[in-house]
Amino acid sequence: MDLVSEMIVDGVLALLLISSITVSIIVYRRLGTIREGQAQLRTLVDDLNKAVQDAQRSVAGLKQSAVDVEERLQSQVQKAGALADELGMITEAGNNLADRIERGLTGNAAKTEAAEAPTKKASSKQQQEILAALREAR
């Protein structure tokens, strides 16, 4: 019985050895897959880092562009303010001139009424058209 029991023990050991070899092969293959995934993950992280650095440079460029545009816009706003002031003064001067022309036309109409009775209707009509145009222009 010694021989049979030794053979049984040897058979069981052989089966255990074969099963452990099989399990080892399976674990080795899975570890290989994990290593490949780890390499891919490392590549992915490197690409992500590059993308983040590019984004940071882009944001810095956008900030600088915004500062440049703000400076140019501020300069243009100042120029526009100066032009608006100048246009206001020109408009006021134009209104003053129109008032003087209107007073001159209405004042001259009373003085020339006696002297130019025949042409009064024609010139009066022209004066009224000029006055109406000046009033519309304001």
C-alpha positions in Angstrom: 0.0 0.0 0.0 2.9 2.2 0.3 3.4 2.2 -3.3 -0.2 3.0 -4.1 -0.4 5.8 -1.6 2.8 7.2 -2.9 1.4 7.2 -6.4 -1.8 8.8 -5.2 0.2 11.5 -3.4 2.4 11.9 -6.4 -0.6 12.2 -8.7 -2.3 14.8 -6.4 1.0 16.7 -6.3 1.3 16.5 -10.1 -2.3 17.8 -10.4 -1.6 20.6 -8.0 1.6 21.5 -9.8 -0.2 21.5 -13.2 -3.1 23.7 -11.7 -0.6 26.1 -10.2 1.3 26.3 -13.5 -2.0 27.0 -15.3 -2.9 29.7 -12.7 0.5 31.2 -13.0 0.2 31.4 -16.8 -3.2 33.1 -16.5 -1.9 35.6 -13.9 1.2 36.3 -16.1 -1.1 37.1 -19.1 -3.3 39.4 -17.0 -0.2 41.2 -15.7 1.0 41.6 -19.3 -2.4 43.2 -20.1 -2.1 45.5 -17.1 1.4 46.5 -18.1 0.1 47.4 -21.6 -2.7 49.3 -20.1 -0.3 51.1 -17.8 1.9 52.1 -20.8 -1.2 53.4 -22.6 -2.3 55.2 -19.5 1.2 56.8 -19.2 0.9 58.0 -22.8 -2.5 59.3 -22.2 -1.4 61.3 -19.1 1.5 62.7 -21.0 -0.8 63.8 -23.8 -3.2 65.3 -21.3 -0.3 67.2 -19.7 0.7 68.6 -23.1 -2.9 69.7 -23.8 -3.1 71.4 -20.4 0.1 73.3 -21.0 -1.1 74.4 -24.5 -4.4 75.5 -22.9 -2.4 77.5 -20.3 -0.4 79.2 -23.0 -3.5 80.0 -24.9 -5.2 81.5 -21.9 -2.1 83.6 -21.2 -2.2 84.8 -24.9 -5.9 85.6 -24.6 -5.3 87.6 -21.5 -2.5 89.6 -23.2 -4.8 90.1 -26.2 -7.5 91.4 -24.0 -5.2 93.8 -22.3 -4.0 95.1 -25.7 -7.6 95.5 -27.0 -8.6 97.3 -23.8 -5.7 99.8 -24.3 -6.7 100.4 -27.9 -10.4 100.7 -27.0 -9.6 103.2 -24.2 -7.6 105.3 -26.6 -10.4 105.2 -29.1 -13.0 106.1 -26.4 -10.9 109.1 -25.4 -10.6 110.2 -29.1 -14.4 109.8 -29.5 -15.0 111.9 -26.4 -12.8 114.7 -27.7 -14.6 114.5 -31.1 -18.0 114.6 -29.4 -16.9 117.7 -27.5 -15.7 119.3 -30.7 -18.9 118.4 -32.5 -20.9 119.9 -29.7 -19.0 123.1 -30.0 -19.4 123.1 -33.8 -23.2 122.5 -33.4 -23.5 125.3 -30.9 -21.6 127.6 -33.2 -23.9 126.5 -36.1 -27.0 127.2 -34.0 -25.7 130.6 -33.1 -24.9 131.4 -36.7 -28.4 130.2 -37.7 -30.0 132.4 -35.1 -28.0 135.4 -36.3 -29.0 134.6 -39.9 -32.6 134.3 -38.9 -32.5 137.6 -37.0 -30.8 139.2 -39.9 -33.4 137.9 -42.3 -36.4 138.9 -40.2 -34.8 142.3 -39.3 -33.9 143.0 -42.9 -37.4 142.1 -44.0 -38.9 145.0 -41.9 -36.3 147.5 -43.3 -36.5 146.5 -46.9 -40.3 146.3 -46.9 -40.8 149.9 -47.8 -38.0 150.1 -50.2 -38.7 146.9 -52.2 -42.4 146.6 -52.3 -42.7 145.0 -55.7 -40.1 142.2 -55.0 -41.3 141.7 -51.5 -43.5 138.7 -52.2 -40.7 136.9 -54.1 -38.0 137.6 -51.5 -40.4 137.0 -48.6 -41.1 133.6 -50.0 -37.4 132.8 -50.3 -36.8 134.0 -46.8 -39.5 131.8 -45.4 -38.1 128.8 -47.2 -34.6 129.6 -45.8 -36.1 130.0 -42.3 -38.0 126.7 -42.6 -34.9 124.9 -43.8 -32.8 126.3 -40.9 -35.5 125.3 -38.4 -35.6 121.8 -39.8 -31.8 121.5 -39.7 -31.8 122.1 -36.0 
